[in-house]
Amino acid sequence: MRWDAAREQVRGSLWVIPTGCVVGALVLGELLSRIEVGPTSPLAFQGTADDARSLLSGISGTMITVIAVVLGLAVVALQLSSTQFSPRLLRNYLRDRANQVVLGVLVGTFAYSAGGLFTVGVAGGARNDEFPRFAVSVAIGLLFVSLALLVYFAHHLAHSLQVDDIMRVVEENALPVIRSDVFTEEDEELPAPPAWAVAVAARRSGYVQAVDLRQLLSAATGRRLTVRLRVHVGEHVVAGTVLAWVWTASPAQAPPPAAELATTLDRTVRIGFERTLEQDLGLGFRQLADPACKALSPAVNDPYTAVQAIDHLAVLFGALAARPVGDHVARDPDGSVRLVVPGRRFAELLAITVGLIRRYGAAEPNVVQALLRLLATCAALCTEDPRRWSAIATEAGLLVDDAERSIRQPEDLAVVHAQARVVAEALDDRRAGRLSRLGHAAAGPPAPAPTQP
């Protein structure tokens, strides 16, 4: 888990790749300075040692200015994204590989040019007319590459601030979590901790970011224990409260000491200051629901942005509705439950996300219609689960009720009622199809056709 945490930290840090580029630039400069080319070579810098020092000094100063401009633009982008959309979207900018690479090349070019000032035109404190001409030519090439990347950065930043691109990134990051098939037990009731279960407290406060399922299962199986976490991934815990329960098959078996259990959970359950998308099923939905709610606030009044967010949420809910989603339950070869990690159900995510936007946008027919389209998509793609059909019907009813209380014009309500009928028809088709399949199964295979004499 420490390696996973470090990898996640590296992916969201702006300093890791630039630091590596600085080190690489200094090493590259040292290697290229040993390559000797003649003054007549097309790859050789044609000026004197003083010209080369002036050139490297100018490139270093230019790079400092360019880096300041890039960092200033990045800060403005982060501020706009945080205030206009959601502070939970900042990590997407920090994890943007293009931004990290551009900043790394700029810083590396500065380090390469500044490092060359120690060797070009000087030797032992005295003037030296001999200098690595090829290395100076490479500095000129890096300057042109940096300028090209500056133009690319402006282009990339302008596109990354568009709401469509922001939501597309959230959608692409959230879909792999939905399709990971880690939390899939939705039909089984979680085993309740028995009276002899040992409650293990959390050692630190924060959000449960990820659980090392394989290592925790191995530890529980090896000691013949059952481990059940109290919170799901993405939920906040406070130090000293119950993080998990651990128990043996019978009270006659003595469980390991609580301190040892706490150490095992501390090593396999990562708790951090923020939520991450590694195993957190609800974070992607939250990142899309926040811009929708902000767009519907009286200070913004941008219902179309809310509709765009709902359209992207429909993609996530469509993927979620088509597969089982729930808890993670792991068993040993003899069938005994050894590990239980709670997860969010489809109905819970639907109620939290759709309900949150509904309470802000019930007075806007376009928003209500978009939410009903989302529910119709869920009804068309969801698994054969009457509980999901009921959850979809409940949310549709709440949307229509709130719209009827908030929207006064009958013409506006007609659009809402028409879309609500589409949801009801989709649910009726699903129920009718299930009943038809049940009827065919009960009737058995069709009788063979009579043969001709």
C-alpha positions as CSV (number, residue, x, y, z in Angstrom):
1,M,0.0,0.0,0.0
2,R,2.9,2.3,0.6
3,W,4.1,1.8,-3.0
4,D,0.5,2.4,-4.3
5,A,0.3,5.6,-2.2
6,A,3.6,6.8,-3.5
7,R,2.6,6.1,-7.1
8,E,-0.7,8.0,-6.7
9,Q,1.2,10.9,-5.1
10,V,3.7,10.9,-8.0
11,R,0.9,11.0,-10.6
12,G,-0.7,14.0,-9.0
13,S,2.5,16.0,-8.4
14,L,3.8,18.8,-10.6
15,W,7.3,18.6,-9.2
16,V,8.3,14.9,-9.9
17,I,8.7,15.0,-13.7
18,P,10.3,18.5,-13.7
19,T,12.8,17.3,-11.1
20,G,13.6,14.3,-13.2
21,C,14.0,16.5,-16.3
22,V,16.5,18.7,-14.4
23,V,18.6,15.7,-13.4
24,G,18.4,14.3,-16.9
25,A,19.4,17.7,-18.5
26,L,22.5,18.0,-16.3
27,V,23.5,14.4,-17.1
28,L,22.8,15.0,-20.9
29,G,24.9,18.2,-20.8
30,E,27.8,16.3,-19.2
31,L,27.7,13.6,-21.8
32,L,27.3,15.9,-24.8
33,S,30.1,18.1,-23.6
34,R,32.5,15.2,-24.3
35,I,31.5,15.0,-27.9
36,E,34.0,16.9,-30.0
37,V,33.1,18.2,-33.4
38,G,35.1,20.5,-35.7
39,P,34.2,24.1,-36.2
40,T,33.3,23.3,-39.8
41,S,30.7,20.7,-38.9
42,P,27.1,21.7,-39.5
43,L,26.2,20.5,-36.0
44,A,28.8,22.8,-34.4
45,F,28.1,26.2,-33.0
46,Q,30.0,28.7,-35.2
47,G,30.6,31.5,-32.7
48,T,33.3,32.1,-30.2
49,A,33.4,31.0,-26.5
50,D,32.1,34.4,-25.5
51,D,29.3,34.1,-28.0
52,A,28.4,30.7,-26.6
53,R,28.3,32.0,-23.0
54,S,26.1,34.9,-24.0
55,L,23.8,32.5,-25.8
56,L,23.5,30.2,-22.9
57,S,23.0,33.1,-20.5
58,G,20.2,34.4,-22.8
59,I,18.5,31.0,-23.0
60,S,18.6,30.7,-19.2
61,G,17.0,34.1,-18.7
62,T,14.4,33.4,-21.4
63,M,13.5,30.1,-19.8
64,I,13.0,31.7,-16.4
65,T,10.5,34.1,-18.0
66,V,8.7,31.3,-19.9
67,I,8.4,29.2,-16.7
68,A,6.9,32.1,-14.8
69,V,4.3,32.6,-17.6
70,V,3.5,28.9,-17.6
71,L,3.1,28.7,-13.8
72,G,1.0,31.8,-13.8
73,L,-1.4,30.4,-16.5
74,A,-1.6,27.1,-14.6
75,V,-2.5,28.9,-11.3
76,V,-5.2,30.9,-13.2
77,A,-6.6,27.6,-14.6
78,L,-6.6,26.0,-11.2
79,Q,-8.4,29.0,-9.7
80,L,-11.1,29.1,-12.4
81,S,-11.7,25.4,-12.2
82,S,-12.0,25.4,-8.4
83,T,-14.4,28.4,-8.2
84,Q,-16.5,27.8,-11.3
85,F,-16.8,24.0,-11.3
86,S,-15.5,22.1,-8.2
87,P,-12.4,22.0,-6.0
88,R,-12.5,18.2,-6.5
89,L,-11.5,18.7,-10.1
90,L,-8.1,20.2,-9.2
91,R,-6.5,16.8,-9.0
92,N,-7.4,16.2,-12.7
93,Y,-5.2,19.2,-13.6
94,L,-2.4,18.1,-11.4
95,R,-2.5,14.6,-12.9
96,D,-2.5,16.0,-16.5
97,R,0.6,14.4,-18.0
98,A,0.8,17.1,-20.7
99,N,1.2,19.9,-18.2
100,Q,3.8,18.0,-16.3
101,V,5.9,17.2,-19.4
102,V,5.8,20.8,-20.7
103,L,6.9,22.2,-17.3
104,G,9.6,19.5,-17.1
105,V,11.0,20.3,-20.6
106,L,11.1,24.0,-19.8
107,V,12.9,23.5,-16.4
108,G,15.2,21.0,-18.0
109,T,16.2,23.5,-20.8
110,F,17.0,26.1,-18.1
111,A,19.1,23.6,-16.2
112,Y,20.9,22.5,-19.3
113,S,21.8,26.0,-20.3
114,A,22.7,27.2,-16.8
115,G,24.9,24.1,-16.3
116,G,26.7,24.9,-19.5
117,L,27.9,28.2,-18.1
118,F,30.2,26.3,-15.7
119,T,32.2,24.8,-18.6
120,V,31.8,27.0,-21.7
121,G,34.6,29.6,-22.0
122,V,36.2,28.9,-18.6
123,A,38.5,26.3,-17.2
124,G,40.0,26.5,-13.7
125,G,39.0,30.1,-13.3
126,A,40.9,31.1,-16.5
127,R,39.6,32.0,-19.9
128,N,39.4,29.1,-22.4
129,D,38.6,29.4,-26.1
130,E,37.9,25.7,-26.4
131,F,34.2,24.7,-25.7
132,P,31.8,21.9,-26.6
133,R,30.3,23.3,-29.8
134,F,27.8,20.4,-30.3
135,A,26.4,20.8,-26.7
136,V,25.8,24.5,-27.4
137,S,24.0,23.6,-30.6
138,V,21.8,21.2,-28.6
139,A,20.9,24.2,-26.3
140,I,19.6,26.1,-29.3
141,G,17.5,23.1,-30.3
142,L,16.1,22.8,-26.8
143,L,15.2,26.5,-27.0
144,F,13.1,25.9,-30.1
145,V,11.5,22.8,-28.6
146,S,10.6,24.9,-25.5
147,L,9.0,27.6,-27.5
148,A,6.9,25.1,-29.4
149,L,5.8,23.5,-26.2
150,L,4.8,26.9,-24.9
151,V,2.4,27.4,-27.8
152,Y,1.1,23.8,-27.2
153,F,0.6,24.5,-23.5
154,A,-1.5,27.6,-24.3
155,H,-3.6,25.5,-26.8
156,H,-3.9,22.6,-24.3
157,L,-4.8,24.9,-21.4
158,A,-7.5,26.7,-23.4
159,H,-9.1,23.3,-24.3
160,S,-8.7,21.9,-20.8
161,L,-10.7,24.8,-19.4
162,Q,-13.7,24.0,-21.5
163,V,-16.5,22.3,-19.6
164,D,-16.8,19.5,-22.1
165,D,-13.2,18.6,-21.8
166,I,-13.3,18.7,-18.0
167,M,-16.3,16.4,-17.9
168,R,-14.8,14.1,-20.5
169,V,-11.7,13.6,-18.4
170,V,-13.8,12.8,-15.3
171,E,-15.9,10.3,-17.3
172,E,-12.8,8.6,-18.7
173,N,-11.2,8.3,-15.2
174,A,-14.4,7.0,-13.6
175,L,-15.3,4.3,-16.1
176,P,-12.4,2.0,-15.3
177,V,-13.4,2.0,-11.6
178,I,-16.9,1.0,-12.5
179,R,-15.6,-1.8,-14.8
180,S,-13.1,-3.1,-12.4
181,D,-15.6,-5.6,-11.0
182,V,-14.2,-5.4,-7.4
183,F,-17.4,-4.5,-5.5
184,T,-20.0,-6.9,-7.0
185,E,-21.8,-8.6,-4.2
186,E,-25.2,-6.9,-4.1
187,D,-27.5,-9.8,-3.3
188,E,-25.9,-11.2,-0.2
189,E,-26.5,-9.8,3.3
190,L,-23.3,-8.9,5.1
191,P,-22.4,-11.1,8.1
192,A,-23.1,-9.3,11.3
193,P,-20.2,-9.2,13.8
194,P,-20.8,-11.7,16.6
195,A,-20.6,-10.9,20.2
196,W,-17.0,-12.0,20.5
197,A,-15.8,-9.9,17.5
198,V,-12.9,-7.5,18.2
199,A,-13.4,-3.9,17.2
200,V,-10.3,-2.4,15.6
201,A,-10.0,1.4,15.8
202,A,-8.6,3.6,13.1
203,R,-5.2,5.0,13.9
204,R,-5.6,8.2,11.8
205,S,-8.4,10.4,10.5
206,G,-9.1,10.8,6.8
207,Y,-10.8,9.2,3.8
208,V,-10.4,5.5,3.1
209,Q,-8.6,5.7,-0.3
210,A,-8.0,2.0,-1.1
211,V,-7.9,-1.4,0.4
212,D,-5.2,-4.0,-0.4
213,L,-7.8,-6.8,-0.9
214,R,-5.3,-9.5,-1.7
215,Q,-3.0,-8.9,1.2
216,L,-5.8,-8.4,3.7
217,L,-7.5,-11.6,2.5
218,S,-4.2,-13.5,2.8
219,A,-3.8,-12.3,6.4
220,A,-7.4,-13.2,7.3
221,T,-7.2,-16.7,5.6
222,G,-3.9,-17.6,7.2
223,R,-5.2,-16.9,10.7
224,R,-8.7,-18.3,10.0
225,L,-10.3,-14.9,10.8
226,T,-13.1,-13.0,9.3
227,V,-12.5,-9.3,8.7
228,R,-15.3,-6.8,8.0
229,L,-14.7,-3.2,7.4
230,R,-17.2,-0.7,8.8
231,V,-16.8,1.9,6.2
232,H,-16.7,1.8,2.4
233,V,-13.9,3.2,0.2
234,G,-14.3,6.9,0.0
235,E,-15.9,7.3,3.4
236,H,-14.4,9.5,6.1
237,V,-13.2,7.9,9.4
238,V,-12.0,9.6,12.6
239,A,-9.1,8.3,14.6
240,G,-10.2,6.2,17.5
241,T,-13.5,5.1,15.9
242,V,-14.2,1.6,14.7
243,L,-12.5,0.9,11.4
244,A,-13.3,-2.9,11.2
245,W,-14.4,-5.9,13.1
246,V,-12.4,-9.1,13.3
247,W,-13.6,-12.4,14.7
248,T,-12.9,-16.1,14.8
249,A,-15.2,-19.0,13.9
250,S,-16.1,-19.6,17.6
251,P,-15.6,-17.8,20.9
252,A,-13.4,-20.6,22.0
253,Q,-10.7,-19.5,19.6
254,A,-8.6,-16.7,20.8
255,P,-8.2,-13.8,18.2
256,P,-4.9,-12.1,17.8
257,P,-4.1,-9.1,20.0
258,A,-5.9,-5.8,19.0
259,A,-2.6,-4.1,18.5
260,E,-1.5,-6.7,15.9
261,L,-4.8,-6.4,14.1
262,A,-4.5,-2.7,14.0
263,T,-1.1,-3.0,12.5
264,T,-2.4,-5.3,9.8
265,L,-5.2,-3.0,8.9
266,D,-2.9,0.0,9.0
267,R,-0.8,-1.7,6.4
268,T,-3.6,-2.8,4.1
269,V,-6.2,0.0,4.4
270,R,-4.9,3.3,3.2
271,I,-6.3,6.4,4.8
272,G,-5.5,9.8,3.3
273,F,-6.5,13.4,3.4
274,E,-8.5,13.2,0.1
275,R,-10.5,10.8,-2.0
276,T,-8.9,9.1,-4.9
277,L,-10.2,7.2,-7.9
278,E,-8.4,4.0,-7.4
279,Q,-11.3,2.1,-5.8
280,D,-13.7,4.9,-4.9
281,L,-16.8,4.2,-7.0
282,G,-18.7,7.4,-6.0
283,L,-15.9,10.0,-6.6
284,G,-16.5,10.2,-10.3
285,F,-20.3,10.8,-9.8
286,R,-19.5,13.4,-7.2
287,Q,-17.1,15.2,-9.5
288,L,-19.8,15.5,-12.1
289,A,-22.6,16.3,-9.7
290,D,-20.7,19.3,-8.2
291,P,-20.5,21.3,-11.5
292,A,-24.1,20.7,-12.1
293,C,-25.1,22.0,-8.7
294,K,-22.8,25.0,-9.1
295,A,-24.2,25.8,-12.5
296,L,-27.7,25.8,-11.0
297,S,-26.9,28.2,-8.2
298,P,-28.4,31.7,-8.3
299,A,-24.9,33.2,-8.7
300,V,-24.2,31.3,-11.9
301,N,-27.6,30.5,-13.6
302,D,-26.1,28.2,-16.2
303,P,-28.6,25.3,-16.7
304,Y,-27.0,24.1,-19.9
305,T,-23.8,23.2,-18.1
306,A,-25.9,21.2,-15.6
307,V,-27.5,19.4,-18.6
308,Q,-24.0,18.6,-20.0
309,A,-23.0,17.2,-16.6
310,I,-26.1,15.1,-16.5
311,D,-25.4,13.7,-20.0
312,H,-21.9,12.5,-18.8
313,L,-23.5,11.1,-15.7
314,A,-25.8,9.1,-17.9
315,V,-22.8,7.4,-19.4
316,L,-21.5,6.4,-16.0
317,F,-24.9,5.3,-14.8
318,G,-25.4,3.3,-18.0
319,A,-22.2,1.4,-17.3
320,L,-23.1,1.0,-13.7
321,A,-26.6,-0.2,-14.4
322,A,-25.4,-3.0,-16.7
323,R,-23.3,-4.8,-14.1
324,P,-23.6,-5.9,-10.5
325,V,-22.4,-3.5,-7.9
326,G,-22.2,-3.7,-4.1
327,D,-19.8,-5.1,-1.5
328,H,-16.6,-7.1,-1.9
329,V,-16.9,-10.5,-0.3
330,A,-14.0,-12.9,-0.4
331,R,-14.1,-16.5,0.7
332,D,-11.5,-19.2,1.3
333,P,-11.6,-22.5,-0.6
334,D,-14.0,-24.1,2.0
335,G,-16.6,-21.3,1.4
336,S,-16.1,-19.5,4.7
337,V,-16.3,-15.7,4.4
338,R,-13.0,-14.2,5.2
339,L,-13.2,-10.6,4.0
340,V,-16.0,-8.1,3.6
341,V,-15.5,-4.6,2.3
342,P,-18.8,-2.6,2.1
343,G,-19.5,-0.9,-1.2
344,R,-22.2,1.5,-2.5
345,R,-25.3,0.0,-4.2
346,F,-26.8,1.3,-7.4
347,A,-29.8,2.7,-5.7
348,E,-27.7,4.6,-3.2
349,L,-25.6,6.2,-5.9
350,L,-28.7,7.0,-7.9
351,A,-30.4,8.6,-5.0
352,I,-27.4,10.7,-3.9
353,T,-26.5,12.0,-7.4
354,V,-29.9,12.5,-9.0
355,G,-31.4,13.7,-5.7
356,L,-28.7,16.3,-5.2
357,I,-29.2,17.8,-8.7
358,R,-33.0,17.5,-8.4
359,R,-33.1,19.6,-5.3
360,Y,-31.2,22.4,-7.0
361,G,-32.8,22.2,-10.5
362,A,-36.4,21.2,-10.0
363,A,-37.6,24.5,-11.3
364,E,-35.8,24.2,-14.7
365,P,-37.6,21.9,-17.2
366,N,-34.5,21.2,-19.2
367,V,-32.6,19.9,-16.1
368,V,-35.6,17.8,-15.1
369,Q,-35.9,16.4,-18.6
370,A,-32.2,15.6,-18.7
371,L,-32.5,13.7,-15.4
372,L,-35.4,11.8,-16.6
373,R,-33.4,10.9,-19.8
374,L,-30.7,9.6,-17.5
375,L,-33.3,7.4,-15.7
376,A,-34.6,6.1,-19.0
377,T,-31.1,5.1,-20.0
378,C,-30.7,3.3,-16.7
379,A,-34.0,1.5,-17.2
380,A,-33.0,0.4,-20.7
381,L,-29.6,-0.9,-19.6
382,C,-30.0,-2.1,-16.1
383,T,-29.8,-5.8,-15.1
384,E,-32.8,-7.9,-14.4
385,D,-33.2,-6.6,-10.8
386,P,-36.6,-5.4,-9.6
387,R,-34.9,-3.4,-6.8
388,R,-33.2,-1.3,-9.4
389,W,-36.4,-0.8,-11.3
390,S,-38.0,0.4,-8.1
391,A,-35.2,2.8,-7.4
392,I,-35.5,4.3,-10.9
393,A,-39.3,4.6,-10.6
394,T,-38.9,6.3,-7.2
395,E,-36.4,8.9,-8.5
396,A,-38.7,9.5,-11.5
397,G,-41.6,10.1,-9.2
398,L,-39.7,12.5,-7.0
399,L,-38.6,14.4,-10.1
400,V,-42.1,14.8,-11.4
401,D,-43.5,15.8,-8.0
402,D,-40.8,18.5,-7.4
403,A,-41.2,19.8,-10.9
404,E,-45.0,20.1,-10.5
405,R,-44.4,22.1,-7.3
406,S,-41.7,24.3,-8.8
407,I,-42.8,24.8,-12.5
408,R,-45.9,26.9,-13.0
409,Q,-46.4,26.9,-16.8
410,P,-48.3,23.9,-18.1
411,E,-46.4,24.0,-21.4
412,D,-43.1,23.5,-19.4
413,L,-44.6,20.7,-17.4
414,A,-45.8,19.0,-20.6
415,V,-42.1,18.3,-21.5
416,V,-41.5,16.8,-18.1
417,H,-44.5,14.6,-18.2
418,A,-43.6,13.4,-21.7
419,Q,-40.2,12.4,-20.6
420,A,-41.6,10.7,-17.5
421,R,-43.8,8.6,-19.7
422,V,-40.7,7.4,-21.6
423,V,-39.2,6.3,-18.3
424,A,-42.4,4.5,-17.3
425,E,-42.6,2.8,-20.7
426,A,-38.9,1.6,-20.5
427,L,-39.6,0.1,-17.0
428,D,-42.8,-1.5,-18.3
429,D,-40.9,-3.1,-21.2
430,R,-38.3,-4.5,-18.8
431,R,-41.0,-5.9,-16.5
432,A,-42.9,-7.4,-19.4
433,G,-39.8,-8.9,-20.8
434,R,-39.0,-10.5,-17.5
435,L,-42.5,-11.9,-17.1
436,S,-42.4,-13.3,-20.6
437,R,-39.1,-15.0,-20.0
438,L,-40.4,-16.5,-16.7
439,G,-43.5,-17.7,-18.6
440,H,-41.4,-19.4,-21.2
441,A,-39.2,-21.0,-18.6
442,A,-42.2,-22.3,-16.6
443,A,-43.8,-23.8,-19.8
444,G,-40.7,-25.8,-20.6
445,P,-39.3,-26.4,-24.1
446,P,-41.7,-26.4,-27.0
447,A,-43.2,-29.8,-28.1
448,P,-41.6,-31.3,-31.2
449,A,-43.5,-30.8,-34.4
450,P,-45.3,-34.0,-35.7
451,T,-43.5,-35.8,-38.4
452,Q,-45.0,-36.6,-41.8
453,P,-46.1,-40.3,-42.2
